[in-house]
Amino acid sequence: MDEMETKLDLAIAYIDMGDADAAKEIAMEVLKKGTPEQQTIAEALLNGL
């Protein structure tokens, strides 16, 4: 598992805990540095916030 996968998992955990701001910050980082697949997941997370 690479760093961006871990960050996606962390963003999901923050969403589950109700911390949308932290989730958004991490998802934005994945949008900038992740693979195209990871970016798609991050974008979906952001759209759900």
PAGULO-885046 format. One record per atom (N, C-alpha, C): atom name; x, y, z. Coordinates in Angstrom, 2 decimals. Last residue first. Layout:
! PAGULO-885046
["CA", [X, Y, Z]]
...
***
This chain:
! PAGULO-885046
["N", [-18.74, 15.57, 0.51]]
["CA", [-18.63, 16.37, 1.73]]
["C", [-19.58, 17.56, 1.73]]
["N", [-18.76, 14.29, -1.89]]
["CA", [-19.68, 13.83, -0.86]]
["C", [-19.67, 14.64, 0.41]]
["N", [-16.73, 15.38, -3.30]]
["CA", [-18.08, 15.69, -3.75]]
["C", [-19.12, 15.25, -2.72]]
["N", [-14.59, 14.20, -1.96]]
["CA", [-14.80, 15.63, -1.85]]
["C", [-16.22, 16.02, -2.26]]
["N", [-14.88, 11.54, -2.82]]
["CA", [-14.96, 11.88, -1.40]]
["C", [-15.28, 13.37, -1.21]]
["N", [-14.46, 11.87, -5.55]]
["CA", [-15.76, 11.38, -5.08]]
["C", [-15.95, 11.69, -3.59]]
["N", [-11.79, 12.66, -5.48]]
["CA", [-12.79, 13.59, -6.01]]
["C", [-14.20, 13.17, -5.54]]
["N", [-10.61, 10.32, -4.54]]
["CA", [-10.52, 11.54, -3.75]]
["C", [-11.58, 12.55, -4.19]]
["N", [-11.14, 8.62, -6.71]]
["CA", [-11.70, 8.32, -5.39]]
["C", [-11.71, 9.58, -4.52]]
["N", [-9.62, 9.91, -8.68]]
["CA", [-11.07, 9.72, -8.87]]
["C", [-11.75, 9.45, -7.53]]
["N", [-7.07, 9.68, -7.61]]
["CA", [-7.66, 11.02, -7.79]]
["C", [-9.17, 10.92, -7.96]]
["N", [-6.67, 6.96, -7.81]]
["CA", [-6.75, 7.56, -6.48]]
["C", [-7.38, 8.94, -6.56]]
["N", [-6.54, 6.77, -10.62]]
["CA", [-7.58, 6.05, -9.87]]
["C", [-7.78, 6.65, -8.48]]
["N", [-4.25, 8.38, -11.18]]
["CA", [-5.58, 8.74, -11.69]]
["C", [-6.72, 8.04, -10.94]]
["N", [-2.43, 8.66, -8.04]]
["CA", [-2.62, 8.09, -9.37]]
["C", [-3.99, 8.54, -9.88]]
["N", [-1.80, 11.81, -6.26]]
["CA", [-2.16, 10.40, -6.42]]
["C", [-2.21, 9.96, -7.88]]
["N", [-1.35, 14.52, -5.91]]
["CA", [-0.19, 13.63, -5.98]]
["C", [-0.52, 12.17, -6.28]]
["N", [-3.75, 16.01, -5.90]]
["CA", [-2.53, 16.59, -6.49]]
["C", [-1.46, 15.54, -6.77]]
["N", [-5.58, 14.40, -4.61]]
["CA", [-5.90, 14.92, -5.95]]
["C", [-4.66, 15.44, -6.66]]
["N", [-4.32, 14.12, -2.17]]
["CA", [-4.38, 12.96, -3.05]]
["C", [-4.72, 13.39, -4.47]]
["N", [-4.82, 16.69, -1.18]]
["CA", [-3.43, 16.25, -1.40]]
["C", [-3.39, 15.05, -2.35]]
["N", [-7.57, 16.58, -0.93]]
["CA", [-6.98, 17.54, -1.87]]
["C", [-5.53, 17.16, -2.17]]
["N", [-7.83, 14.73, 1.12]]
["CA", [-8.31, 14.38, -0.22]]
["C", [-7.73, 15.32, -1.27]]
["N", [-6.83, 16.24, 3.26]]
["CA", [-6.12, 15.04, 2.82]]
["C", [-6.53, 14.66, 1.41]]
["N", [-8.78, 18.27, 3.42]]
["CA", [-7.36, 18.60, 3.28]]
["C", [-6.57, 17.41, 2.73]]
["N", [-11.13, 16.80, 3.87]]
["CA", [-10.98, 17.61, 2.66]]
["C", [-9.51, 17.91, 2.39]]
["N", [-10.65, 15.71, 6.39]]
["CA", [-10.85, 14.82, 5.25]]
["C", [-10.62, 15.58, 3.95]]
["N", [-10.59, 18.02, 7.93]]
["CA", [-9.38, 17.20, 7.82]]
["C", [-9.47, 16.28, 6.62]]
["N", [-13.27, 18.85, 7.55]]
["CA", [-12.15, 19.72, 7.19]]
["C", [-10.86, 18.92, 7.01]]
["N", [-14.90, 16.81, 8.57]]
["CA", [-14.89, 17.07, 7.14]]
["C", [-13.69, 17.92, 6.71]]
["N", [-15.12, 14.74, 10.83]]
["CA", [-14.14, 15.82, 10.65]]
["C", [-13.95, 16.09, 9.16]]
["N", [-16.63, 12.52, 11.44]]
["CA", [-17.30, 13.81, 11.34]]
["C", [-16.36, 14.99, 11.17]]
["N", [-15.59, 10.05, 11.33]]
["CA", [-15.54, 10.70, 12.65]]
["C", [-16.21, 12.08, 12.63]]
["N", [-15.83, 9.50, 8.64]]
["CA", [-16.59, 8.68, 9.58]]
["C", [-16.64, 9.31, 10.97]]
["N", [-13.94, 11.31, 7.70]]
["CA", [-15.35, 11.50, 7.35]]
["C", [-16.22, 10.73, 8.34]]
["N", [-11.62, 10.11, 8.72]]
["CA", [-12.02, 11.44, 9.20]]
["C", [-13.47, 11.72, 8.88]]
["N", [-11.64, 7.76, 7.19]]
["CA", [-11.77, 7.67, 8.65]]
["C", [-12.20, 9.02, 9.23]]
["N", [-11.20, 8.84, 4.67]]
["CA", [-12.46, 8.14, 4.93]]
["C", [-12.70, 8.03, 6.45]]
["N", [-8.60, 9.79, 5.08]]
["CA", [-9.67, 10.74, 4.76]]
["C", [-11.03, 10.10, 5.04]]
["N", [-7.28, 7.35, 5.46]]
["CA", [-7.34, 8.31, 6.55]]
["C", [-8.46, 9.33, 6.31]]
["N", [-7.50, 6.22, 2.94]]
["CA", [-8.09, 5.53, 4.09]]
["C", [-8.26, 6.49, 5.27]]
["N", [-5.98, 8.12, 1.55]]
["CA", [-7.41, 7.94, 1.23]]
["C", [-8.12, 7.25, 2.39]]
["N", [-3.48, 7.68, 2.72]]
["CA", [-4.15, 8.97, 2.92]]
["C", [-5.63, 8.89, 2.58]]
["N", [-2.94, 5.15, 1.75]]
["CA", [-3.07, 5.35, 3.19]]
["C", [-3.81, 6.64, 3.48]]
["N", [-2.69, 5.78, -0.93]]
["CA", [-3.74, 4.84, -0.50]]
["C", [-4.01, 5.01, 0.99]]
["N", [-0.43, 7.40, -0.80]]
["CA", [-1.70, 8.01, -1.18]]
["C", [-2.88, 7.10, -0.84]]
["N", [1.60, 5.55, -0.06]]
["CA", [1.25, 6.68, 0.81]]
["C", [-0.12, 7.26, 0.48]]
["N", [0.60, 2.15, -0.90]]
["CA", [1.44, 3.34, -0.97]]
["C", [0.87, 4.48, -0.10]]
["N", [0.85, -1.18, 0.00]]
["CA", [0.00, 0.00, 0.00]]
["C", [0.90, 1.24, 0.00]]
***
